[in-house]
Amino acid sequence: MSRKKKLKLCLASILLFMAILIGYKAYLFIYETDYQALNSDHIDQIESGLHNQETYTFAVVGNIRNSMRIFERRLAPLIKDNGIDFMISAGNAVYDGAEGKYRLLYRGLKKLDIPYVLAAGHNEIEDFGAGKFYQHFGPYFFSFHLENSYFIFLDSTGKTAWKWQLRWLRQELVMAEKYPYRFVILSHSLLPLPDFDPDGTHYVLEEHLSRNLQRLFSRYRVTAVFSAGYPIYQQTIVQGVRYIISGGGGGLFLNQQEHYQFVKVTVTPRQVTCENIAVPHRLGAFSEKLETLKLFLHSLFYMSLLNALLFLGIISIVALKIYLLIIRQEHLYRDFSIDEKALSKSPLRVAMFTNNYLPFIGGVPISINRLYRGLRQQGTMVKIFAPTYPQSWKDPEDGSVFRCPAFFSLRMNNFPVTHIFSRKIETEFKAFDCNLVHVHHPFWLGKKGMWLARKRGIPVILTYHTRLERYTHYVPLPGIALKSLAAHYMIKHFANRCDAIITPTSSTEEYLRNLGVSALIETIPTGISIKDYKRYSPQQIKDLRSRYAAAEERLLISVSRMAKEKNLDFLIAGLVKIKDRTRTPFKCLLVGDGPEKSRLENKVAELGMDDQIIFSGNLAPDKVIQRYLAADLFIFASTSETQGMVLLEAMAGGCPVVAVRASGIYDVVKDGYNGFKVAESTDNWAEAVTNLLEDERQLSTLSENSRAFAENYSVEKITEKVSKLYRRVVVIGQSKTS
C-alpha cells in the first residue's frame, strides 16, 4: 500500500471516529438518566426486606474498578447463585472519579437485582470525584442496622478528618453494643501484607491510625472489619477481631495467582461465617486489555459538551493536517553533492531555548549551564533564551543569556511563565543569526524555538531531560490516563519534528523508540565538572561535616526538589526503618526546596526523626559539591528521572548510591560496584542502606569506584560529543535545503 493510500485510510478512520463520537454523545444526552443518594434508597430496601429476620447473607466486594464485563459475567452470577440478600462494595468500585465511570458502574450494578451499598475509596474521590460520590451515593461515612447486626462505614480516603470520624465512631460503637454483631467497612486495609509494599497509600492506613482503630474495634468487640485494600483475599484475627480484605472484584491483575472473588457473609442467630468465593477461571491477558480499552472509550465518550467540542476540534485539526500531507509533494532525499567536510569546519552559532534556568536550582538548569560553559570553551557561540525570574541574578555581561519577558509567575516557587509572543524574542533571535537551535523542552519556549528555527530553515535538536508523564499531577485537569496519553503524544509529535534528539541514558532512548520516535537519537549524558571537586582541602570538608554529624556518625545525603514526583515520603519511611534496624548512628541531609518541603518537615517531626533528618533548603552548586565530599552515602527514591544527574554528581564526591530501580537510575548505578538499585520497597531499600552503613570496608570500596566511574562523565568529554552531533546535524540540514 502506498504512503498516499495509507494517509487516506487514516483520514477515513478519523472521520468515522468523529461520527461515532457525535452519535454516541447525542445518545447519552437523550437517554442517560440521572440518579441520586443511592445508598439511602438501598439501605431502605435492605431494612424493609430483612425486617425481623435474624438469618441472611450479604456479599462484600472490593476493587471492582469499573470492570463491568468481568463483574457482570463472572462475579454477578456467583452472587446470585449463592443467594445473597444484598451487596456491599468496600471501595474502589470505579476506576476513577470521572462522571462516565460512575455512570458505567450504575448501569452495571442495576443488573444485580439486589440492593447494594458503596463505601468511599481512593478511586471514588480521584480526579474530582468526591462531589460525584456525594451526589450519587451519599455521605462518605454512615451507619445502618438490621435485627441483629450493626453496619458502620468509614471514610479512609482523607476527605473527612479522622479526628471528627473517631469521635463519631466511638458514639456509633456504643450504640452498636446493643446488637450481637458489629461490622465495620472501610476502603483501606488496617494491616499491611508482607508481599506488598506497606507504604502504598492506596492499600493500607498509616500505622498510628491503624493501631488506634484496632484498639477501638477490640474494645467494643467488633465482629469483622472489611476493606478493599489489596487486590487479594486475606483474613486475619487480631485481638479477637476478624480483619478481612476482599479485594479482587475486577481490574487488571499482574500476578497470575490472583483471582476475582467476593466474601460471602452468612449471619444467623448463633454465628457469623465468612467464606471467600473465587471465580474458577480468570480472563486472558487480551480480554483484560480489551476490558480496559472499553472503559477508556466509554469515559472518553461521556465527556462534558464543552470538552467533547474541544476534543472534536483537536481531531479536526489532525484530520486537516493528514489531508494536507495527502496533497503535498515533498522532496525526501538530501543533496549528496554538498561538501560535508567544508561545512563541518565552519564555526557554530547555537541558540538554546529553555523553560527554566539559573537562578532556579534544578537538574535541567545545571545541565544547560555546564553544556553552555563547555561549548564556549571550545569556541562555539551560544545564546541562551531563558525566563526572567523575580529574584536577582547576574548573567554574563557579553549578552550570551537573553531573559525573555514573563507574563506572570506561578505560586509554586515563583516560577515564571514566559511571554512567548513577545517580539523581543524574535528580534534577539534574528540578531544572533545562529545556524542551529537546541531546545530543552517540547513545549512553551521549546515550541517557540522550534517555530523560529523552522521559519528560518534551521535544524533543531531536543534534549529530553524530563519524564513528563510523571509530572501530570501538576496539570489541573481530571483523568490521569488521559493526561499521560497527552504527554506521550506531545513528546512523540515534537520529537519527530526535530532533526536530532539527545537522551541522557540508553533507557530514555529506548522509551522514545517505543513511543514511536523515528528521528536521530544520540545518548549523551550530562557532564560533570570534575575539577570543581578538587578545590577543597580535607580540613575544609572535615569542618563542614562536623556541622551535621559527629565523628562516630555516618552522614547520608539526598539532593532533589521537594516535590511529589521525587518520592520523598518513601525515602523518609525508609529512613525510619533504617533507624529501627541498625545500631550505627547516622544523620541524613536533605538538600533542596519545593512545594512539599513544609509538609515533609512536619512529617519528620511527627515521626520523631528530627535528630536524624536535616533539611538544608536550596544550596548553590558549589555548596552542594562540598556536602557530597563530606557525606558517606547518597540515597535516592525518585522514579521520575531520565538520568538522575545528582547520582553522578554524588559519585564524583565519593558517595556510593542506593536508589530505587527506575529509568535513568538503571544506567548509572552498577550493583556492587558504585552502589545498589533496589525494587520500590522500603524494606529492600532500607536493607541495602543498612548493610552499607554497617560494612565500612565495602562502603570504602564503593566510594573509590564511584569516583572512578564519574570521571567518564567529565564536562570536556561530554561537550565534545555534543559538538560532534551539532556539526553532523548542521551538515545534513544544509545538504537537504541546498
C-alpha positions in Angstrom: 0.0 0.0 0.0 1.4 3.4 -1.0 2.0 6.2 1.5 -0.8 8.2 0.0 -3.3 5.4 0.4 -2.3 4.9 4.0 -2.9 8.5 4.7 -6.3 8.4 3.0 -7.2 5.3 5.1 -6.1 7.1 8.3 -8.2 10.2 7.3 -11.3 8.0 6.7 -10.8 6.3 10.1 -10.6 9.6 11.9 -13.8 10.9 10.2 -15.6 7.6 11.1 -14.4 8.0 14.7 -15.7 11.6 14.8 -19.1 10.4 13.5 -19.3 7.7 16.2 -18.3 10.2 18.9 -21.0 12.7 17.8 -23.7 9.9 17.6 -22.9 8.4 20.9 -22.7 11.8 22.6 -26.2 12.5 21.3 -27.4 9.1 22.6 -26.1 9.8 26.1 -27.6 13.3 26.1 -31.0 12.0 25.2 -31.3 8.6 27.0 -29.0 8.6 30.1 -31.0 9.0 33.3 -29.7 10.7 36.5 -29.6 9.2 39.9 -29.0 10.5 43.5 -28.5 9.2 47.1 -28.5 5.5 46.1 -27.1 4.3 49.4 -30.0 5.8 51.2 -32.5 4.1 48.8 -30.8 0.8 49.0 -30.5 0.8 52.8 -34.2 1.4 53.0 -34.7 -1.7 50.7 -32.4 -3.8 52.9 -34.0 -2.8 56.2 -37.5 -3.4 54.9 -36.7 -6.6 53.0 -34.9 -8.1 56.1 -37.3 -6.7 58.7 -37.4 -9.1 61.8 -35.1 -11.6 60.1 -32.1 -12.8 62.0 -30.7 -15.0 59.2 -29.5 -13.5 56.0 -26.5 -13.4 53.7 -24.6 -10.5 52.2 -21.5 -10.2 49.9 -18.5 -7.9 50.3 -16.7 -7.0 47.1 -13.6 -4.8 46.8 -11.8 -3.2 43.8 -14.5 -3.6 41.1 -12.7 -0.7 39.3 -15.4 -0.4 36.6 -14.5 -3.9 35.2 -18.2 -4.3 34.5 -17.7 -7.1 31.9 -15.7 -9.1 34.4 -18.2 -8.2 37.2 -21.4 -8.9 35.2 -20.2 -12.2 33.5 -18.1 -13.7 36.3 -19.0 -12.3 39.8 -22.7 -11.4 39.4 -23.8 -14.9 38.5 -21.9 -16.3 41.5 -23.5 -13.7 43.8 -27.0 -14.8 42.5 -26.2 -18.5 42.8 -25.1 -18.0 46.5 -28.5 -16.5 47.5 -27.1 -13.1 48.5 -29.6 -10.7 50.0 -27.6 -7.5 49.5 -24.1 -6.5 48.4 -21.5 -4.1 50.0 -18.7 -2.5 48.0 -15.7 -1.9 50.3 -14.3 0.7 48.0 -12.7 1.4 44.6 -15.8 0.3 42.7 -14.9 2.9 40.0 -11.7 3.2 38.0 -11.5 6.9 38.9 -14.0 9.7 39.9 -14.9 10.8 36.3 -18.7 11.1 35.7 -18.5 8.5 32.9 -17.0 5.9 35.3 -19.9 6.5 37.8 -22.5 6.1 35.0 -20.9 2.9 33.8 -20.9 1.5 37.4 -24.6 2.4 37.9 -25.6 0.8 34.6 -23.8 -2.4 35.6 -24.9 -2.8 39.2 -28.6 -2.4 38.2 -28.3 -5.9 36.7 -27.6 -7.4 40.1 -31.3 -7.1 41.0 -30.4 -6.9 44.7 -29.7 -3.8 46.8 -26.1 -2.6 47.2 -24.3 -0.1 49.4 -21.0 1.6 48.4 -18.2 2.7 50.7 -16.0 5.6 49.5 -12.5 4.5 48.4 -9.5 6.3 46.9 -10.8 5.7 43.3 -14.2 7.2 44.1 -12.7 10.6 45.0 -9.8 10.7 42.5 -10.0 13.2 39.6 -12.5 15.4 41.4 -14.9 12.5 42.1 -15.7 13.4 45.7 -18.6 15.6 44.8 -20.0 13.0 42.4 -19.9 10.2 45.1 -21.7 12.5 47.5 -24.3 13.3 44.9 -24.9 9.8 43.5 -24.5 7.7 46.7 -24.4 10.0 49.8 -22.1 10.8 52.7 -18.6 9.3 53.0 -19.3 7.8 56.4 -22.6 6.5 57.8 -24.3 3.5 59.5 -27.4 1.4 59.4 -28.7 -1.7 61.4 -30.7 -4.8 61.0 -32.4 -7.0 63.5 -29.1 -8.4 65.0 -26.4 -6.5 63.2 -24.9 -3.0 63.1 -23.0 -1.8 60.0 -20.6 1.2 60.2 -19.0 2.7 57.1 -15.8 4.8 57.5 -14.1 7.2 55.1 -10.4 6.3 54.8 -9.9 8.5 51.7 -8.8 11.6 53.6 -11.8 13.6 52.6 -13.1 13.5 56.2 -10.8 14.4 59.1 -10.1 11.3 61.3 -10.4 13.5 64.4 -14.1 14.1 63.6 -14.7 10.5 62.4 -13.2 8.9 65.5 -15.5 10.9 67.7 -18.5 9.8 65.7 -17.2 6.2 65.6 -17.0 5.9 69.4 -20.6 7.0 69.6 -21.6 4.5 67.0 -19.7 1.7 68.7 -21.5 2.4 72.0 -24.9 2.2 70.2 -23.7 -0.9 68.3 -23.2 -2.8 71.6 -26.9 -3.4 71.7 -26.6 -5.7 68.7 -25.0 -9.2 68.7 -22.9 -8.5 65.6 -21.0 -5.4 64.6 -19.4 -4.9 61.1 -17.1 -2.1 60.0 -16.4 -1.3 56.3 -13.6 1.0 55.0 -11.6 1.1 51.8 -8.0 0.9 53.2 -6.7 -2.2 55.0 -5.6 -1.8 58.6 -2.9 -4.4 58.3 0.0 -4.4 55.8 0.7 -7.6 53.8 4.3 -8.8 53.6 4.1 -9.5 49.8 3.1 -5.9 49.1 4.7 -2.5 49.8 3.3 -1.5 53.1 3.8 2.2 52.3 1.3 2.1 49.4 -1.2 4.7 50.4 -3.8 3.1 48.1 -3.7 -0.1 50.1 -3.1 0.4 53.8 -3.8 3.0 56.6 -0.9 4.8 58.3 0.4 2.7 61.2 -0.5 5.0 64.1 -4.1 5.5 62.8 -4.4 1.7 62.3 -3.3 1.0 65.9 -5.9 3.4 67.3 -8.7 1.8 65.2 -7.6 -1.7 66.2 -7.8 -0.7 69.9 -11.3 0.6 69.4 -12.5 -2.4 67.5 -11.1 -4.8 70.1 -12.6 -2.8 73.0 -16.1 -2.8 71.5 -15.8 -6.4 70.3 -16.4 -5.7 66.6 -17.3 -8.9 64.7 -15.5 -8.2 61.5 -13.7 -5.4 59.6 -13.9 -5.5 55.8 -11.7 -3.5 53.5 -10.9 -3.4 49.8 -7.2 -2.6 50.3 -5.0 -5.1 48.4 -6.2 -6.9 45.2 -6.4 -10.2 47.0 -8.4 -12.0 49.7 -6.9 -12.2 53.2 -8.4 -12.9 56.6 -6.5 -12.2 59.9 -7.7 -12.2 63.5 -6.1 -9.6 65.8 -7.3 -9.4 69.5 -10.5 -11.2 68.7 -11.4 -9.1 65.7 -11.5 -10.5 62.2 -9.9 -8.3 59.5 -10.9 -9.4 56.0 -9.5 -8.0 52.8 -12.0 -8.5 50.0 -10.1 -7.1 47.0 -10.3 -8.7 43.6 -13.7 -7.6 42.3 -12.3 -6.5 39.0 -9.5 -4.6 37.4 -6.4 -6.0 35.9 -4.1 -8.3 37.8 -0.3 -8.5 37.4 0.1 -11.7 39.4 -1.2 -14.8 37.8 -2.1 -16.3 41.2 -4.6 -13.6 42.0 -8.4 -14.3 41.4 -11.6 -12.4 41.0 -13.6 -13.0 44.2 -16.0 -11.8 46.9 -16.6 -12.6 50.5 -19.9 -14.3 51.4 -21.0 -13.4 54.9 -23.8 -15.5 56.5 -25.4 -14.2 59.6 -27.5 -16.5 61.9 -28.7 -16.0 65.5 -25.8 -18.2 66.7 -22.9 -17.2 64.5 -21.4 -15.3 61.6 -19.4 -17.2 58.9 -17.2 -15.6 56.2 -16.4 -17.6 53.1 -14.2 -16.4 50.2 -15.9 -17.2 46.8 -13.4 -17.2 44.0 -14.2 -17.3 40.2 -12.8 -20.6 38.9 -11.1 -19.1 35.8 -9.8 -15.6 35.2 -9.8 -13.7 31.9 -6.9 -14.0 29.5 -4.4 -11.2 29.0 -6.0 -10.0 25.7 -9.5 -9.9 27.2 -8.3 -7.9 30.2 -6.7 -5.3 27.9 -10.0 -5.2 25.9 -11.9 -4.5 29.1 -9.6 -1.6 29.9 -10.0 -0.2 26.3 -13.8 -0.4 26.6 -13.7 1.5 29.9 -11.4 4.3 28.4 -13.6 4.7 25.4 -16.8 5.0 27.5 -15.2 7.7 29.6 -14.0 9.4 26.5 -17.5 9.5 25.0 -19.1 10.7 28.3 -17.2 14.0 28.3 -19.0 17.3 29.0 -20.3 19.0 26.0 -17.5 21.7 26.1 -14.8 19.0 26.4 -16.4 17.0 23.6 -16.4 20.0 21.3 -12.8 20.7 22.2 -11.9 17.1 21.5 -13.6 17.2 18.2 -11.8 20.4 17.3 -8.4 18.7 18.0 -9.4 15.7 15.9 -10.5 18.0 13.1 -7.0 19.7 13.2 -5.3 16.3 13.0 -7.6 15.3 10.1 -6.8 18.6 8.3 -3.1 18.0 8.7 -3.4 14.5 7.3 -5.3 15.9 4.3 -2.6 18.4 3.7 0.0 15.6 3.8 -2.0 13.7 1.2 -2.0 16.6 -1.3 1.6 17.9 -0.6 4.5 16.9 -2.7 7.8 16.8 -0.9 11.5 16.0 -1.6 12.6 13.2 0.7 16.2 12.8 -0.3 19.1 15.1 0.7 21.5 16.5 -1.8 24.6 14.3 -1.7 26.7 16.8 -3.8 27.3 19.0 -0.7 30.9 19.2 0.5 30.3 18.0 4.1 34.0 18.4 5.2 33.9 22.1 4.3 30.7 22.6 6.2 31.9 20.8 9.3 34.8 23.2 9.7 32.7 26.4 9.8 32.2 28.0 13.3 28.9 27.1 15.0 26.4 29.5 16.5 23.8 27.8 18.7 20.6 29.2 20.2 19.3 27.4 23.3 15.7 27.7 24.5 14.7 26.5 28.0 11.7 26.9 30.2 13.9 27.1 33.4 17.4 28.3 34.0 19.5 29.8 36.8 18.8 31.1 39.4 16.3 28.3 39.5 18.2 25.3 41.0 17.4 22.0 39.3 18.8 19.3 37.1 17.9 21.0 33.8 19.3 24.4 34.5 22.5 23.0 35.9 22.8 20.6 32.9 22.3 23.5 30.4 24.8 25.7 32.3 27.5 23.1 32.1 27.0 22.5 28.4 27.0 26.2 27.8 30.3 26.7 29.6 31.8 23.7 27.9 30.8 24.8 24.4 32.1 28.3 25.0 35.5 26.9 26.0 35.6 25.0 22.7 34.8 28.2 20.7 31.2 27.7 19.9 29.0 30.8 20.2 26.0 30.2 22.4 23.0 32.3 23.3 20.5 31.1 25.9 16.9 32.2 25.7 15.5 31.7 29.3 12.8 33.1 31.5 13.1 36.3 33.6 12.9 35.4 37.3 11.7 37.7 40.1 14.8 37.1 42.2 18.0 38.9 41.2 20.7 37.0 39.3 23.8 38.2 37.5 24.1 36.9 33.9 27.3 37.1 31.8 27.9 40.7 30.6 28.5 39.6 27.0 24.8 39.1 26.4 25.0 35.4 25.9 21.9 34.9 28.1 18.7 36.6 26.9 16.0 36.9 29.5 12.6 36.5 27.9 9.8 38.7 29.3 7.4 37.0 31.7 3.6 37.0 31.6 3.4 36.2 35.3 4.9 33.9 38.0 3.2 30.8 39.3 2.8 30.5 43.1 4.9 27.3 43.0 8.5 28.6 43.6 7.6 31.9 41.9 8.1 30.0 38.6 7.8 32.5 35.7 5.5 31.8 32.7 7.3 33.4 29.7 5.6 35.7 27.3 6.5 33.7 24.2 4.6 36.1 21.9 7.0 38.9 22.7 8.6 40.4 19.6 11.8 40.9 21.6 12.5 37.2 21.5 12.3 37.1 17.7 14.3 40.3 17.3 17.1 38.9 19.5 17.0 35.6 17.7 17.3 37.2 14.3 20.2 39.4 15.5 22.1 36.4 16.8 21.9 34.7 13.4 22.5 31.1 14.6 22.8 28.0 12.4 21.3 25.6 15.0 18.6 25.7 17.7 18.9 23.5 20.7 15.7 23.2 22.7 15.4 21.7 26.2 11.6 21.2 26.5 9.0 20.0 24.0 6.6 22.9 24.9 6.3 26.6 25.6 9.8 28.2 25.0 10.8 24.9 23.3 7.9 25.3 20.8 8.9 28.9 20.3 12.5 27.9 19.5 11.1 25.2 17.1 8.9 27.8 15.4 11.7 30.3 15.0 14.0 27.7 13.6 11.6 26.3 11.1 10.8 29.9 10.0 14.5 30.4 9.1 15.1 26.8 7.9 17.5 26.0 10.8 17.9 22.5 12.2 16.6 21.7 15.7 18.0 19.5 18.4 16.0 18.5 21.5 17.5 17.2 24.8 14.8 15.1 26.5 15.6 15.9 30.2 12.3 15.1 31.9 9.8 12.3 32.1 6.8 14.5 31.5 4.2 11.7 32.2 5.5 11.7 35.8 4.6 15.4 36.2 1.0 15.2 35.0 -0.3 15.7 38.6 0.6 19.4 38.2 -1.9 19.7 35.3 -5.2 20.9 36.8 -7.3 18.5 34.7 -9.1 15.2 35.5 -8.1 11.8 34.1 -4.6 10.5 34.9 -4.7 8.1 31.9 -5.8 10.8 29.5 -3.1 13.3 30.8 -0.4 10.6 30.4 -1.6 9.9 26.9 -1.5 13.6 26.1 2.1 13.8 27.5 3.2 10.8 25.4 1.6 12.3 22.3 3.2 15.7 22.8 6.6 14.2 23.3 6.3 11.9 20.2 4.9 14.7 18.0 7.5 17.3 18.9 10.5 14.8 18.9 9.7 13.6 15.4 9.8 17.2 14.1 13.3 17.6 15.4 16.4 16.8 13.4 18.1 15.0 16.3 17.4 14.2 20.0 19.8 13.9 22.9 18.9 11.5 25.6 20.9 11.2 28.8 20.6 7.4 29.1 20.0 4.4 26.9 16.8 3.6 28.7 15.4 7.0 27.8 16.3 6.4 24.2 14.5 3.1 24.4 11.4 4.8 25.8 11.4 7.3 22.9 11.8 4.5 20.3 8.9 2.6 22.0 6.9 5.7 21.8 7.3 5.8 18.0 10.0 8.5 17.7 11.9 7.9 14.4 14.3 10.9 14.5 18.0 10.6 15.0 18.8 9.9 18.7 22.2 10.1 20.4 22.7 9.1 24.0 24.9 11.8 25.6 24.7 12.2 29.4 25.1 15.5 31.3 28.8 16.3 32.0 30.3 16.9 35.5 32.9 19.5 36.3 35.4 17.2 38.0 37.8 20.0 38.7 35.2 21.7 41.0 35.6 18.7 43.4 39.3 19.3 43.8 39.1 22.9 45.1 38.5 22.0 48.8 41.1 20.8 51.3 40.4 17.8 53.5 40.3 20.1 56.6 37.6 22.2 54.9 35.5 19.1 54.3 36.1 17.8 57.8 34.9 21.1 59.3 31.8 21.1 57.1 31.0 17.5 58.0 31.2 18.3 61.8 28.3 20.7 61.3 26.0 17.9 60.5 27.4 14.7 62.1 29.6 13.6 64.9 32.8 11.7 64.3 31.2 8.3 65.0 28.1 9.0 62.9 27.6 8.2 59.2 26.4 11.1 57.1 23.8 10.3 54.4 22.7 12.9 51.8 20.0 13.2 49.2 19.5 16.1 46.8 16.3 16.8 45.0 13.4 19.2 44.5 10.9 18.8 47.3 8.0 17.7 45.1 5.5 14.8 44.8 7.2 13.1 41.9 10.5 12.8 43.8 9.0 10.1 46.1 10.4 11.7 49.3 7.6 10.1 51.5 9.1 6.7 50.5 12.6 8.0 51.4 11.5 9.2 54.9 9.7 5.9 55.6 12.8 4.1 54.6 14.9 6.1 57.0 12.6 5.3 59.8 13.1 1.6 59.1 16.9 2.1 58.9 16.8 3.7 62.4 15.0 0.7 63.7 17.4 -1.8 62.1 20.9 -0.5 62.7 23.0 0.4 65.7 25.2 2.5 63.5 24.4 6.2 64.3 23.6 8.3 61.3 22.4 11.7 60.1 20.7 12.4 56.8 21.0 15.7 55.0 18.1 16.6 52.6 19.2 19.3 50.2 16.5 21.1 48.1 13.3 23.1 48.3 9.9 22.9 46.8 6.1 22.8 47.4 6.3 19.7 49.6 9.0 20.9 52.0 6.8 22.2 54.8 4.7 19.1 54.8 7.7 16.8 54.8 9.3 18.8 57.7 6.1 18.3 59.7 6.0 14.6 58.9 9.6 14.2 60.0 8.7 15.9 63.3 5.7 13.7 63.8 7.8 10.6 63.2 10.4 11.7 65.8 13.1 11.8 63.2 14.2 15.5 63.8 17.6 14.4 65.1 18.3 12.2 62.1 17.0 14.2 59.2 18.2 17.7 58.4 16.6 20.0 55.8 19.1 22.4 54.4 16.9 24.1 51.7 18.4 25.1 48.3 22.1 25.5 48.1 24.4 26.9 45.4 26.1 24.2 43.2 29.5 24.7 44.8 27.9 24.3 48.3 26.3 21.0 47.2 29.6 19.7 46.0 31.1 20.4 49.4 28.4 18.3 51.0 28.9 15.4 48.6 32.5 15.4 49.6 31.5 15.4 53.3 29.0 12.6 53.1 29.4 8.9 53.2 26.4 7.7 51.1 23.9 9.1 48.7 20.3 7.9 49.0 17.6 8.4 46.4 14.0 7.4 45.9 12.8 9.2 42.8 11.4 7.2 39.9 10.8 10.1 37.5 14.4 10.7 36.3 15.7 10.5 32.8 19.3 10.5 34.0 19.5 11.2 37.7 22.3 13.7 37.3 22.6 14.1 41.1 23.7 10.5 41.3 26.7 11.1 39.1 27.5 14.3 41.0 27.4 12.4 44.3 29.6 9.7 42.9 32.2 12.4 41.8 32.2 13.4 45.5 33.0 9.7 46.5 29.4 8.8 47.6 28.1 5.4 46.6 24.4 5.4 45.7 21.4 3.4 47.0 18.4 4.2 44.8 15.0 2.8 43.7 15.3 0.9 40.4 13.9 3.1 37.6 14.9 4.5 34.2 17.9 6.8 34.4 18.9 5.2 37.7 19.4 1.8 35.9 22.0 3.2 33.5 24.4 4.7 36.1 24.2 2.6 39.2 26.1 -0.7 38.9 25.1 -3.1 41.7 28.0 -3.9 44.0 30.4 -1.5 42.1 29.2 2.1 42.8 26.0 1.4 44.8 22.8 -0.6 44.6 19.5 -0.2 42.9 16.6 -1.9 44.5 12.9 -2.5 43.9 10.4 0.1 45.1 10.0 -1.4 48.5 11.0 0.4 51.7 12.1 -2.9 53.2 14.5 -3.7 50.4 15.7 -0.1 50.2 16.3 0.2 54.0 18.1 -3.2 54.0 20.6 -2.1 51.3 21.3 1.2 53.1 21.7 -0.6 56.4 24.1 -3.1 55.0 26.4 -0.4 53.6 26.3 1.6 56.9 27.5 -1.4 58.8 30.1 -2.6 56.3 32.9 0.0 56.4 35.1 -1.9 54.0 32.5 -2.3 51.3 31.5 1.4 51.7 35.1 2.5 51.2 35.5 0.3 48.1 32.3 1.5 46.5 33.3 5.1 47.3 36.6 4.8 45.3 34.7 3.0 42.5 32.2 5.9 42.4 34.9 8.5 41.9 36.4 6.4 39.1 33.0 5.9 37.4 32.2 9.6 37.5 35.5 10.5 35.7 34.0 9.1 32.5 31.4 11.9 32.6 33.6 14.9 32.6 32.3 18.1 31.0 35.1 18.1 28.5 34.3 14.6 27.2 30.5 15.2 27.1 30.8 18.6 25.4 32.9 17.1 22.6 30.2 14.5 21.9 27.5 17.2 21.7 29.7 19.4 19.4 30.1 16.5 17.0 26.4 15.9 16.9 25.8 19.6 16.3 28.0 19.6 13.3 26.5 16.4 11.9 23.0 17.8 12.1 24.1 21.1 10.5 25.8 19.3 7.6 22.7 17.1 7.0 20.3 20.1 7.3 22.3 22.2 4.8 22.6 19.4 2.3 18.8 18.9 2.3 18.0 22.5 1.7 20.6 23.4 -0.9 
